[in-house]
Amino acid sequence: MLNNCNFMGRLTQDANTKVFEENTKRVSKFSIAVDRDYVKEGEERKADYFRIVAWNLSEKFINRWLKKGELIGVTGKMETRSFKGNDQEDVYITELIADHVYPTNFKKD
């Protein structure tokens, strides 16, 4: 079995990053929009949206690249988790757990 995903897309909002364990661990969560590679005649291009979880990216990388609209590449594996919602119903979430996150459009600062 193989669980390996590669996506390239634009962040839909700035990453939400939490730091814990005395500033030694960092988790960033964000979503990307990935354009579909086909367009039906007379329609606009559609996109698929993926939730991403990335551990221990540098603060400098997060501040520079994980901003709304930035085009990034992500590789990792898909995982599904569940929890009980407010109504005690099971809620399922599928996320890409990133192994690598990389910028695609380098600009001079």
MMTF fields as JSON, N, C-alpha, C and O atoms, coordinates in Angstrom:
{
  "mmtfVersion": "1.0.0",
  "mmtfProducer": "UNKNOWN",
  "numBonds": 435,
  "numAtoms": 436,
  "numGroups": 109,
  "numChains": 1,
  "numModels": 1,
  "chainsPerModel": [1],
  "groupsPerChain": [109],
  "chainIdList": ["A"],
  "bondAtomList": [4, 2, 8, 6, 12, 10, 16, 14, 20, 18, 24, 22, 28, 26, 32, 30, 36, 34, 40, 38, 44, 42, 48, 46, 52, 50, 56, 54, 60, 58, 64, 62, 68, 66, 72, 70, 76, 74, 80, 78, 84, 82, 88, 86, 92, 90, 96, 94, 100, 98, 104, 102, 108, 106, 112, 110, 116, 114, 120, 118, 124, 122, 128, 126, 132, 130, 136, 134, 140, 138, 144, 142, 148, 146, 152, 150, 156, 154, 160, 158, 164, 162, 168, 166, 172, 170, 176, 174, 180, 178, 184, 182, 188, 186, 192, 190, 196, 194, 200, 198, 204, 202, 208, 206, 212, 210, 216, 214, 220, 218, 224, 222, 228, 226, 232, 230, 236, 234, 240, 238, 244, 242, 248, 246, 252, 250, 256, 254, 260, 258, 264, 262, 268, 266, 272, 270, 276, 274, 280, 278, 284, 282, 288, 286, 292, 290, 296, 294, 300, 298, 304, 302, 308, 306, 312, 310, 316, 314, 320, 318, 324, 322, 328, 326, 332, 330, 336, 334, 340, 338, 344, 342, 348, 346, 352, 350, 356, 354, 360, 358, 364, 362, 368, 366, 372, 370, 376, 374, 380, 378, 384, 382, 388, 386, 392, 390, 396, 394, 400, 398, 404, 402, 408, 406, 412, 410, 416, 414, 420, 418, 424, 422, 428, 426, 432, 430],
  "bondOrderList": [1, 1, 1, 1, 1, 1, 1, 1, 1, 1, 1, 1, 1, 1, 1, 1, 1, 1, 1, 1, 1, 1, 1, 1, 1, 1, 1, 1, 1, 1, 1, 1, 1, 1, 1, 1, 1, 1, 1, 1, 1, 1, 1, 1, 1, 1, 1, 1, 1, 1, 1, 1, 1, 1, 1, 1, 1, 1, 1, 1, 1, 1, 1, 1, 1, 1, 1, 1, 1, 1, 1, 1, 1, 1, 1, 1, 1, 1, 1, 1, 1, 1, 1, 1, 1, 1, 1, 1, 1, 1, 1, 1, 1, 1, 1, 1, 1, 1, 1, 1, 1, 1, 1, 1, 1, 1, 1, 1],
  "groupList": [{"groupName": "MET", "atomNameList": ["N", "CA", "C", "O"], "elementList": ["N", "C", "C", "O"], "formalChargeList": [0, 0, 0, 0], "bondAtomList": [1, 0, 2, 1, 3, 2], "bondOrderList": [1, 1, 2], "singleLetterCode": "M", "chemCompType": "L-PEPTIDE LINKING"}, {"groupName": "LEU", "atomNameList": ["N", "CA", "C", "O"], "elementList": ["N", "C", "C", "O"], "formalChargeList": [0, 0, 0, 0], "bondAtomList": [1, 0, 2, 1, 3, 2], "bondOrderList": [1, 1, 2], "singleLetterCode": "L", "chemCompType": "L-PEPTIDE LINKING"}, {"groupName": "ASN", "atomNameList": ["N", "CA", "C", "O"], "elementList": ["N", "C", "C", "O"], "formalChargeList": [0, 0, 0, 0], "bondAtomList": [1, 0, 2, 1, 3, 2], "bondOrderList": [1, 1, 2], "singleLetterCode": "N", "chemCompType": "L-PEPTIDE LINKING"}, {"groupName": "CYS", "atomNameList": ["N", "CA", "C", "O"], "elementList": ["N", "C", "C", "O"], "formalChargeList": [0, 0, 0, 0], "bondAtomList": [1, 0, 2, 1, 3, 2], "bondOrderList": [1, 1, 2], "singleLetterCode": "C", "chemCompType": "L-PEPTIDE LINKING"}, {"groupName": "PHE", "atomNameList": ["N", "CA", "C", "O"], "elementList": ["N", "C", "C", "O"], "formalChargeList": [0, 0, 0, 0], "bondAtomList": [1, 0, 2, 1, 3, 2], "bondOrderList": [1, 1, 2], "singleLetterCode": "F", "chemCompType": "L-PEPTIDE LINKING"}, {"groupName": "GLY", "atomNameList": ["N", "CA", "C", "O"], "elementList": ["N", "C", "C", "O"], "formalChargeList": [0, 0, 0, 0], "bondAtomList": [1, 0, 2, 1, 3, 2], "bondOrderList": [1, 1, 2], "singleLetterCode": "G", "chemCompType": "PEPTIDE LINKING"}, {"groupName": "ARG", "atomNameList": ["N", "CA", "C", "O"], "elementList": ["N", "C", "C", "O"], "formalChargeList": [0, 0, 0, 0], "bondAtomList": [1, 0, 2, 1, 3, 2], "bondOrderList": [1, 1, 2], "singleLetterCode": "R", "chemCompType": "L-PEPTIDE LINKING"}, {"groupName": "THR", "atomNameList": ["N", "CA", "C", "O"], "elementList": ["N", "C", "C", "O"], "formalChargeList": [0, 0, 0, 0], "bondAtomList": [1, 0, 2, 1, 3, 2], "bondOrderList": [1, 1, 2], "singleLetterCode": "T", "chemCompType": "L-PEPTIDE LINKING"}, {"groupName": "GLN", "atomNameList": ["N", "CA", "C", "O"], "elementList": ["N", "C", "C", "O"], "formalChargeList": [0, 0, 0, 0], "bondAtomList": [1, 0, 2, 1, 3, 2], "bondOrderList": [1, 1, 2], "singleLetterCode": "Q", "chemCompType": "L-PEPTIDE LINKING"}, {"groupName": "ASP", "atomNameList": ["N", "CA", "C", "O"], "elementList": ["N", "C", "C", "O"], "formalChargeList": [0, 0, 0, 0], "bondAtomList": [1, 0, 2, 1, 3, 2], "bondOrderList": [1, 1, 2], "singleLetterCode": "D", "chemCompType": "L-PEPTIDE LINKING"}, {"groupName": "ALA", "atomNameList": ["N", "CA", "C", "O"], "elementList": ["N", "C", "C", "O"], "formalChargeList": [0, 0, 0, 0], "bondAtomList": [1, 0, 2, 1, 3, 2], "bondOrderList": [1, 1, 2], "singleLetterCode": "A", "chemCompType": "L-PEPTIDE LINKING"}, {"groupName": "LYS", "atomNameList": ["N", "CA", "C", "O"], "elementList": ["N", "C", "C", "O"], "formalChargeList": [0, 0, 0, 0], "bondAtomList": [1, 0, 2, 1, 3, 2], "bondOrderList": [1, 1, 2], "singleLetterCode": "K", "chemCompType": "L-PEPTIDE LINKING"}, {"groupName": "VAL", "atomNameList": ["N", "CA", "C", "O"], "elementList": ["N", "C", "C", "O"], "formalChargeList": [0, 0, 0, 0], "bondAtomList": [1, 0, 2, 1, 3, 2], "bondOrderList": [1, 1, 2], "singleLetterCode": "V", "chemCompType": "L-PEPTIDE LINKING"}, {"groupName": "GLU", "atomNameList": ["N", "CA", "C", "O"], "elementList": ["N", "C", "C", "O"], "formalChargeList": [0, 0, 0, 0], "bondAtomList": [1, 0, 2, 1, 3, 2], "bondOrderList": [1, 1, 2], "singleLetterCode": "E", "chemCompType": "L-PEPTIDE LINKING"}, {"groupName": "SER", "atomNameList": ["N", "CA", "C", "O"], "elementList": ["N", "C", "C", "O"], "formalChargeList": [0, 0, 0, 0], "bondAtomList": [1, 0, 2, 1, 3, 2], "bondOrderList": [1, 1, 2], "singleLetterCode": "S", "chemCompType": "L-PEPTIDE LINKING"}, {"groupName": "ILE", "atomNameList": ["N", "CA", "C", "O"], "elementList": ["N", "C", "C", "O"], "formalChargeList": [0, 0, 0, 0], "bondAtomList": [1, 0, 2, 1, 3, 2], "bondOrderList": [1, 1, 2], "singleLetterCode": "I", "chemCompType": "L-PEPTIDE LINKING"}, {"groupName": "TYR", "atomNameList": ["N", "CA", "C", "O"], "elementList": ["N", "C", "C", "O"], "formalChargeList": [0, 0, 0, 0], "bondAtomList": [1, 0, 2, 1, 3, 2], "bondOrderList": [1, 1, 2], "singleLetterCode": "Y", "chemCompType": "L-PEPTIDE LINKING"}, {"groupName": "TRP", "atomNameList": ["N", "CA", "C", "O"], "elementList": ["N", "C", "C", "O"], "formalChargeList": [0, 0, 0, 0], "bondAtomList": [1, 0, 2, 1, 3, 2], "bondOrderList": [1, 1, 2], "singleLetterCode": "W", "chemCompType": "L-PEPTIDE LINKING"}, {"groupName": "HIS", "atomNameList": ["N", "CA", "C", "O"], "elementList": ["N", "C", "C", "O"], "formalChargeList": [0, 0, 0, 0], "bondAtomList": [1, 0, 2, 1, 3, 2], "bondOrderList": [1, 1, 2], "singleLetterCode": "H", "chemCompType": "L-PEPTIDE LINKING"}, {"groupName": "PRO", "atomNameList": ["N", "CA", "C", "O"], "elementList": ["N", "C", "C", "O"], "formalChargeList": [0, 0, 0, 0], "bondAtomList": [1, 0, 2, 1, 3, 2], "bondOrderList": [1, 1, 2], "singleLetterCode": "P", "chemCompType": "L-PEPTIDE LINKING"}],
  "groupTypeList": [0, 1, 2, 2, 3, 2, 4, 0, 5, 6, 1, 7, 8, 9, 10, 2, 7, 11, 12, 4, 13, 13, 2, 7, 11, 6, 12, 14, 11, 4, 14, 15, 10, 12, 9, 6, 9, 16, 12, 11, 13, 5, 13, 13, 6, 11, 10, 9, 16, 4, 6, 15, 12, 10, 17, 2, 1, 14, 13, 11, 4, 15, 2, 6, 17, 1, 11, 11, 5, 13, 1, 15, 5, 12, 7, 5, 11, 0, 13, 7, 6, 14, 4, 11, 5, 2, 9, 8, 13, 9, 12, 16, 15, 7, 13, 1, 15, 10, 9, 18, 12, 16, 19, 7, 2, 4, 11, 11, 9],
  "groupIdList": [1, 2, 3, 4, 5, 6, 7, 8, 9, 10, 11, 12, 13, 14, 15, 16, 17, 18, 19, 20, 21, 22, 23, 24, 25, 26, 27, 28, 29, 30, 31, 32, 33, 34, 35, 36, 37, 38, 39, 40, 41, 42, 43, 44, 45, 46, 47, 48, 49, 50, 51, 52, 53, 54, 55, 56, 57, 58, 59, 60, 61, 62, 63, 64, 65, 66, 67, 68, 69, 70, 71, 72, 73, 74, 75, 76, 77, 78, 79, 80, 81, 82, 83, 84, 85, 86, 87, 88, 89, 90, 91, 92, 93, 94, 95, 96, 97, 98, 99, 100, 101, 102, 103, 104, 105, 106, 107, 108, 109],
  "secStructList": [7, 7, 7, 7, 3, 3, 3, 3, 3, 3, 3, 1, 1, 7, 7, 3, 3, 3, 3, 3, 6, 6, 6, 6, 3, 3, 3, 3, 3, 3, 3, 3, 3, 3, 3, 7, 1, 7, 7, 7, 6, 6, 1, 7, 7, 7, 3, 3, 3, 3, 3, 3, 3, 3, 3, 1, 7, 7, 2, 2, 2, 2, 2, 2, 2, 7, 1, 6, 6, 7, 3, 3, 3, 3, 3, 3, 3, 3, 3, 3, 3, 3, 3, 3, 7, 6, 6, 1, 7, 3, 3, 3, 3, 3, 3, 3, 3, 3, 3, 3, 3, 3, 3, 1, 1, 7, 7, 7, 7],
  "xCoordList": [0.846, 0.0, 0.891, 1.971, 0.415, 1.183, 0.278, -0.792, 0.698, -0.045, 0.918, 1.565, 1.008, 1.922, 1.206, 0.763, 1.087, 0.361, 1.269, 2.116, 1.082, 1.799, 0.779, 0.021, 0.756, -0.17, 0.579, 1.58, 0.078, 0.555, -0.685, -1.577, -0.734, -1.907, -1.635, -0.534, -2.67, -2.568, -3.244, -4.316, -2.586, -3.179, -4.471, -4.534, -5.501, -6.79, -6.853, -7.732, -5.927, -5.803, -4.435, -3.766, -4.012, -2.737, -2.765, -3.816, -1.61, -1.514, -1.806, -1.475, -2.425, -2.669, -1.592, -1.592, -0.679, 0.452, 0.393, 0.153, 0.618, 0.682, 2.052, 2.59, 2.609, 3.906, 3.665, 2.918, 4.304, 4.109, 5.347, 6.361, 5.252, 6.378, 7.598, 8.667, 7.397, 8.468, 9.179, 10.406, 8.359, 8.872, 9.712, 10.502, 9.558, 10.356, 9.579, 10.184, 8.251, 7.438, 6.484, 6.022, 6.201, 5.346, 4.489, 4.998, 3.187, 2.307, 1.579, 1.019, 1.599, 0.911, -0.206, -0.01, -1.383, -2.527, -3.01, -3.123, -3.292, -3.76, -4.453, -4.381, -5.115, -5.775, -5.21, -4.819, -5.175, -4.769, -5.867, -6.592, -5.967, -6.875, -6.035, -5.08, -6.391, -5.663, -6.579, -7.627, -6.172, -6.986, -7.078, -6.1, -8.261, -8.425, -7.82, -7.798, -7.331, -6.631, -7.549, -7.068, -8.849, -9.772, -10.88, -11.239, -11.401, -12.476, -13.555, -13.274, -14.789, -15.897, -16.148, -16.039, -16.479, -16.72, -17.814, -18.882, -17.526, -18.49, -18.494, -19.292, -17.621, -17.565, -16.205, -15.229, -16.158, -14.89, -14.163, -14.776, -12.851, -12.044, -12.446, -12.635, -12.573, -12.919, -11.656, -10.625, -11.759, -10.622, -11.092, -12.265, -10.158, -10.381, -9.599, -8.537, -10.137, -9.544, -9.067, -9.791, -7.844, -7.238, -6.724, -6.091, -7.013, -6.487, -5.089, -4.871, -4.145, -2.752, -2.332, -2.678, -1.578, -0.975, 0.527, 0.968, 1.313, 2.772, 3.427, 3.138, 4.303, 4.992, 6.374, 7.108, 6.715, 8.073, 8.691, 9.889, 7.867, 8.428, 9.069, 8.628, 10.1, 10.761, 9.839, 9.006, 10.007, 9.195, 9.411, 8.471, 10.648, 10.964, 10.211, 9.671, 10.175, 9.465, 7.969, 7.344, 7.405, 5.972, 5.629, 4.675, 6.4, 6.118, 6.28, 5.598, 7.16, 7.415, 6.477, 5.967, 6.24, 5.581, 4.155, 3.403, 3.757, 2.429, 1.403, 0.765, 1.262, 0.33, -0.712, -0.441, -1.887, -2.983, -2.523, -1.906, -2.836, -2.521, -1.193, -0.973, -0.285, 1.025, 0.855, 0.078, 1.587, 1.593, 2.679, 3.856, 2.277, 3.238, 3.029, 1.979, 4.054, 3.965, 4.0, 4.661, 3.281, 3.222, 3.292, 2.608, 4.12, 4.117, 3.857, 4.248, 3.202, 2.903, 1.943, 1.843, 1.225, 0.284, -1.072, -1.153, -2.13, -3.486, -3.819, -3.521, -4.445, -4.907, -6.313, -6.662, -7.111, -8.458, -8.52, -8.03, -9.132, -9.332, -10.785, -11.492, -11.219, -12.608, -12.687, -11.795, -13.782, -14.058, -15.562, -16.284, -16.023, -17.446, -17.733, -17.069, -18.711, -19.123, -19.989, -20.265, -20.412, -21.254, -22.539, -23.073, -23.033, -24.26, -23.982, -24.875, -22.725, -22.263, -22.249, -22.127, -22.372, -22.239, -20.76, -19.999, -20.357, -18.98, -18.723, -19.518, -17.601, -17.155, -15.842, -14.933, -15.739, -14.534, -13.831, -14.469, -12.518, -11.705, -10.563, -9.869, -10.387, -9.266, -8.279, -8.651, -7.008, -5.962, -4.729, -4.48, -3.97, -2.672, -1.645, -1.497, -0.94, 0.126, 1.406, 1.92, 1.906, 2.998, 4.338, 4.698, 5.063, 6.466, 7.345, 8.357, 6.938, 7.688, 6.714, 5.686, 7.049, 6.312, 7.354, 8.369, 7.109, 8.12, 7.47, 6.396, 8.132, 7.629, 7.849, 8.74, 7.047, 7.212, 7.542, 8.087, 7.223, 7.562, 8.467, 8.016, 9.751, 10.739, 10.764, 10.859, 10.677, 10.721, 11.829, 12.141, 12.408, 13.385, 12.639, 11.632, 13.126, 12.507, 13.041, 12.642],
  "yCoordList": [-1.178, 0.0, 1.24, 1.252, 2.262, 3.496, 4.676, 4.82, 5.509, 6.714, 7.881, 8.293, 8.405, 9.503, 10.492, 10.123, 11.735, 12.758, 13.936, 14.303, 14.518, 15.726, 16.724, 16.423, 17.906, 18.95, 20.251, 20.521, 21.055, 22.416, 23.297, 23.081, 24.29, 25.152, 26.423, 26.652, 27.245, 28.533, 28.455, 27.867, 29.066, 29.116, 29.919, 30.981, 29.401, 30.089, 31.115, 31.977, 31.027, 32.005, 31.819, 30.816, 32.776, 32.636, 31.378, 30.988, 30.75, 29.549, 29.887, 30.972, 28.952, 29.056, 28.206, 26.983, 28.842, 28.135, 28.21, 29.27, 27.058, 26.993, 26.476, 25.557, 27.081, 26.672, 26.138, 26.733, 24.997, 24.406, 23.633, 23.63, 22.984, 22.265, 23.169, 22.889, 24.263, 25.22, 25.688, 25.76, 26.006, 26.566, 25.587, 26.017, 24.282, 23.306, 22.641, 22.032, 22.743, 22.135, 23.175, 24.071, 23.032, 23.994, 23.218, 22.365, 23.513, 22.9, 24.013, 24.927, 23.917, 24.889, 24.172, 23.089, 24.789, 24.237, 25.277, 26.462, 24.803, 25.703, 24.887, 23.658, 25.573, 24.923, 25.49, 26.655, 24.637, 25.102, 24.772, 23.787, 25.622, 25.403, 24.906, 25.565, 23.743, 23.135, 23.149, 22.503, 23.894, 23.966, 22.604, 21.86, 22.29, 21.088, 21.373, 22.518, 20.333, 20.563, 20.495, 20.456, 20.481, 20.526, 21.531, 21.763, 22.113, 23.091, 22.717, 22.544, 22.592, 22.348, 23.613, 24.725, 23.43, 24.57, 25.458, 24.983, 26.751, 27.712, 27.847, 28.611, 27.124, 27.2, 27.716, 27.669, 28.207, 28.619, 27.396, 26.374, 27.522, 26.435, 26.214, 27.17, 24.957, 24.61, 24.219, 23.908, 24.241, 23.877, 22.9, 22.876, 22.103, 21.24, 21.836, 22.428, 21.672, 22.276, 21.181, 20.223, 21.33, 20.329, 20.979, 22.035, 20.321, 20.763, 20.174, 18.994, 21.003, 20.592, 20.788, 21.79, 19.813, 19.92, 19.73, 18.704, 20.717, 20.659, 20.886, 21.869, 19.975, 20.058, 20.664, 20.349, 21.542, 22.052, 22.78, 22.657, 23.541, 24.443, 25.614, 25.981, 26.198, 27.319, 28.535, 28.727, 29.344, 30.556, 31.484, 32.118, 31.559, 32.408, 31.923, 32.734, 30.617, 30.048, 30.341, 30.762, 30.116, 30.353, 31.808, 32.089, 32.734, 34.159, 34.624, 35.557, 33.996, 34.421, 33.76, 34.428, 32.455, 31.706, 31.256, 31.011, 31.136, 30.592, 31.707, 31.822, 32.513, 33.643, 33.406, 32.757, 33.937, 33.787, 34.169, 35.214, 33.303, 33.567, 33.03, 32.935, 32.668, 32.137, 30.766, 29.936, 30.541, 29.261, 28.391, 28.753, 27.236, 26.337, 24.912, 24.568, 24.103, 22.673, 21.942, 22.374, 20.831, 20.043, 18.568, 18.118, 17.816, 16.362, 15.776, 16.353, 14.639, 14.008, 12.857, 12.262, 12.543, 11.422, 11.882, 12.755, 11.296, 11.615, 10.78, 9.587, 11.43, 10.739, 11.213, 12.37, 10.31, 10.643, 10.441, 9.442, 11.405, 11.281, 11.6, 12.171, 11.225, 11.494, 11.962, 11.708, 12.651, 13.095, 13.272, 13.273, 13.419, 13.647, 15.141, 15.948, 15.509, 16.896, 17.322, 16.528, 18.574, 19.106, 18.314, 18.226, 17.736, 16.946, 15.463, 14.622, 15.155, 13.795, 12.876, 11.659, 13.442, 12.68, 12.621, 13.54, 11.526, 11.414, 12.412, 12.534, 13.122, 14.053, 13.506, 13.19, 13.393, 12.873, 13.993, 14.788, 14.043, 15.048, 14.327, 13.496, 14.661, 14.127, 15.26, 16.332, 15.014, 16.031, 15.427, 14.225, 16.269, 15.856, 16.213, 17.382, 15.216, 15.438, 15.639, 14.704, 16.862, 17.244, 16.686, 16.777, 16.11, 15.763, 16.935, 17.238, 17.589, 18.725, 19.792, 19.486, 21.039, 22.194, 23.085, 23.416, 23.475, 24.277, 25.4, 25.222, 26.557, 27.681, 27.414, 26.649, 28.036, 27.835, 29.113, 29.055, 30.266, 31.514, 32.343, 33.037, 32.247, 32.979, 34.427, 34.717, 35.331, 36.762, 37.385, 36.91, 38.431, 39.161, 39.979, 40.613, 39.973, 40.777, 42.183, 43.012],
  "zCoordList": [0.0, 0.0, 0.0, 0.589, -0.666, -0.777, -0.457, -1.048, 0.465, 0.833, 0.682, 1.645, -0.524, -0.816, -1.724, -2.811, -1.294, -2.05, -2.342, -1.528, -3.508, -3.92, -4.433, -5.355, -3.844, -4.273, -4.477, -3.812, -5.411, -5.571, -5.623, -6.444, -4.744, -4.709, -3.938, -3.437, -3.856, -3.164, -1.803, -1.651, -0.811, 0.524, 0.48, -0.139, 1.143, 1.168, 2.289, 2.296, 3.236, 4.326, 4.961, 4.712, 5.781, 6.488, 7.349, 7.858, 7.506, 8.342, 9.799, 10.279, 10.485, 11.924, 12.593, 12.452, 13.318, 13.911, 15.427, 16.005, 16.063, 17.526, 17.925, 17.308, 18.969, 19.508, 20.905, 21.682, 21.233, 22.551, 22.972, 22.275, 24.111, 24.726, 24.846, 24.303, 25.577, 25.853, 24.586, 24.523, 23.573, 22.329, 21.51, 20.67, 21.738, 20.996, 19.87, 18.987, 19.879, 18.821, 18.264, 18.971, 16.966, 16.275, 15.278, 14.551, 15.243, 14.251, 13.503, 14.108, 12.187, 11.334, 10.598, 10.046, 10.597, 9.877, 8.882, 9.197, 7.666, 6.621, 5.539, 5.529, 4.645, 3.51, 2.223, 2.153, 1.201, -0.118, -1.125, -0.987, -2.135, -3.26, -4.425, -4.837, -4.955, -6.064, -7.285, -7.293, -8.318, -9.533, -10.202, -10.264, -10.698, -11.515, -12.883, -13.332, -13.54, -14.801, -16.015, -17.147, -15.802, -16.931, -16.626, -15.472, -17.688, -17.554, -18.56, -19.746, -18.085, -19.007, -19.811, -19.295, -21.055, -21.923, -21.336, -20.95, -21.279, -20.765, -19.25, -18.706, -18.556, -17.094, -16.646, -17.395, -15.421, -14.833, -14.29, -13.983, -14.178, -13.613, -12.159, -11.407, -11.771, -10.394, -9.638, -10.234, -8.322, -7.468, -6.402, -6.03, -5.922, -4.766, -3.607, -3.798, -2.398, -1.206, -0.263, 0.007, 0.236, 1.104, 2.38, 2.351, 3.503, 4.804, 4.962, 4.688, 5.406, 5.561, 7.013, 7.638, 7.548, 8.877, 8.697, 8.179, 9.123, 8.972, 10.329, 11.01, 10.713, 12.007, 11.852, 10.915, 12.789, 13.004, 11.815, 11.561, 11.085, 10.083, 10.818, 11.908, 10.231, 10.908, 10.939, 10.054, 11.968, 12.106, 10.911, 10.432, 10.438, 9.288, 8.042, 7.291, 7.825, 6.676, 6.775, 5.802, 7.959, 8.17, 7.882, 7.157, 8.445, 8.28, 6.836, 6.411, 6.085, 4.703, 3.704, 2.804, 3.845, 2.78, 3.072, 2.129, 4.31, 4.6, 4.785, 5.832, 3.755, 3.728, 2.64, 1.63, 2.862, 1.905, 0.499, 0.295, -0.463, -1.86, -2.335, -3.542, -1.417, -1.825, -2.476, -2.005, -3.559, -4.252, -3.633, -3.645, -3.089, -2.447, -2.948, -3.491, -2.751, -3.003, -1.672, -0.729, -1.609, -0.378, -0.744, -1.663, -0.024, -0.146, 1.235, 2.25, 1.262, 2.544, 2.379, 1.306, 3.464, 3.434, 3.946, 4.811, 3.413, 3.852, 5.079, 5.135, 6.066, 7.274, 7.597, 7.363, 8.132, 8.58, 10.077, 10.604, 10.761, 12.203, 12.498, 11.668, 13.686, 14.052, 15.499, 16.308, 15.799, 17.163, 17.29, 16.292, 18.511, 18.765, 18.665, 19.316, 17.858, 17.725, 18.9, 19.798, 18.888, 19.962, 20.141, 21.246, 19.045, 19.112, 19.381, 19.266, 19.743, 20.047, 18.822, 18.964, 17.639, 16.403, 16.032, 16.335, 15.371, 14.908, 13.781, 12.849, 13.882, 12.847, 12.304, 13.073, 10.987, 10.351, 9.59, 8.901, 9.725, 9.042, 8.325, 8.91, 7.058, 6.288, 6.055, 5.578, 6.397, 6.289, 5.635, 5.737, 4.97, 4.47, 5.54, 5.896, 6.051, 7.026, 6.215, 5.602, 6.222, 5.326, 5.786, 6.96, 4.842, 5.049, 4.617, 5.25, 3.525, 2.98, 2.497, 1.892, 2.772, 2.258, 1.602, 2.217, 0.356, -0.322, -1.132, -1.707, -1.17, -1.958, -3.439, -3.808, -4.283, -5.721, -6.471, -7.573, -5.897, -6.588, -5.688, -4.776, -5.977, -5.2, -5.654, -6.846, -4.688, -4.982, -4.148, -3.056, -4.661, -3.856, -2.832, -3.15, -1.595, -0.533, -0.563, 0.254]
}
